[in-house]
Amino acid sequence: MATEPRPYHLVVLGASGFTGQFVAEEVAREQVDPERKSRLPWAVAGRSREKLQRVLERAALKMGRPTLPSEVGIIICDVTNPASLGEMAKQATVVLNCVGPYRFYGEPVVKACIENGTNYIDISGEPQFLELMYWKYHEKAAEKGVYIIGSSGFDSIPADLGVLYTRNKMNGTLTAVESFLTIHSGPEGLCIHETTWTSAVYGFGDQYNLKKLRNESKLKPIPYVGPKLKRRWPISYCRELSKYAIPFLGADVSVVKRTQRYVHETLEDSPVQYAAYITVGGITSVFKLMFAGLFFLFFVRFGIGRQLLIRFPWLFSFGYFSKQGPTQKQIDASSFTMTFFGQGYSQGLATDKSKPNIRICTQVKGPEAGYVATPIAMVQAALTLLNDASDLPKVGGVFTPGAAFYRTKLIDRLNHRGIEFSVISSSEV
């Protein structure tokens, strides 16, 4: 990690993008937090000075801070220009990369940060990018003492830290966890910006290369304690929540699995099995999502199908994704709850022959996932990098949030900012 002083603690790259503007606003809020004890010099970065200026002016208006634009640096750079990325990285302690899809635009930023001794955080939900960055850059980042941390937004901080939180709250050995994500919306429904849809289209369309990457890595299977966690049917009923659920196809399972590998191989502790689901309400919603899912999986297999999916996100997602993204009303009325059901063994009980005898239920609750919770998670992760250096892994590298922040105060910071971790119940069976 860089030891020489740099002009900016944080640089938000891609601040004029749809998600980037919300991240910039969140940094601006953090800058004036009354509990803040030190200055937080920061900058926005991107291709267009005019667009970046507009983002700062909009944030100033929203927050009632007319002096904000004059307090924030502006750095002009382009992800297709390595020299400009290098100049940007040299000015930052931590780069918050909001430029996606990451499979196309992420690697040059990772490379520039490592070469210039700059820490890096992104909000990627793309397993292929995240895993590829580990294999290509983990050793280089370690040599430089740089921390490269992906998936530090809604994908996948609630899931990854939620499993670790559940583990820490169980009075014994946690062996397996199932999580159920519930998205709550207001009268105007849900909407997500097209960038997330585009990332999903390319991700599912390139499953072959992800499998190839995993096969070439030749990693040993992670051992498990107790009975093997059985996967549910594609459509199942969660009695505890009285809701139907389907597998959650985001990055959470990939990220949690990588964290649990770190727990096993580096921390020499027992790993936790994990499965992720999303609740879909009643049977009508189940059929609607099945229909949309079949359409998606058919079209994503062909080049022309992928182009149609990308060109008409609103049509093929039944209105859930659009080029405009959600309105402020939709954002304000939305929230999420992620419920974790864990099982394991009480202290001193043999785990090789007996059945699990403890169950625990925990929750992570927060505001709208994509454009409120994600900026909060990303900014608090960046501040943890700045302030909890002694609690990070001893050497740098490419990490999941759980591996990087295992011993830090990130969960406390998130609780303080409205992403709340709590124990719902814990009992011996």
Secondary structure, DSSP 8 states (H G I E B T S, - for coil): ---S--SEEEEEETTTSHHHHHHHHHHHHHHT-TT--S---EEEEES-HHHHHHHHHHHHHHHT-TTHHHHSEEEE--TT-HHHHHHHHHTEEEEEE--S-HHHHTHHHHHHHHHTT-EEEE----HHHHHHHHHHHHHHHHHHT-EEE---BTTBHHHHHHHHHHHHHSSEEEEEEEEEEEEE--TT---EEHHHHHHHHHHHHTHHHHHHHHHHHT-------SS------SSEEETTTTEEEEE--SSHHHHHHHHHHHHHHTS-----EEEEEEEEESHHHHHHHHHHHHHHHHHTTSHHHHHHHHH-HHHHTTTSEESS---HHHHHT-EEEEEEEEEEEETT--SSSS---EEEEEEEEEE-IIIIIHHHHHHHHHHHHHH-GGGS-SS-EEE-HHHHHTTSSHHHHHHHTT-EEEEEEEEE-
